[in-house]
Amino acid sequence: MKIPNPRYRCPLAKLQPEVTDLEAVKRRGWRDQHILVVSPDDDRLDWTEHELVRQIGERLYGTRERRHG
């Protein structure tokens, strides 16, 4: 018999609004706090933008781990 583990819910979770539109959160972060969240794999970027984002990320945070498989 499998007994499911009860999932712990943080009491603070109900105070946070539910995030349904991540793009809206990113947009608000950029407009309000000038925080940019972008993936170098975003299809909206052309090759030069992709490379620029990758180079900035590697300079600030180191190289990305390659995933095999």
Order of alpha helices (4+ residues) and beta strands (2+ residues): alpha-alpha
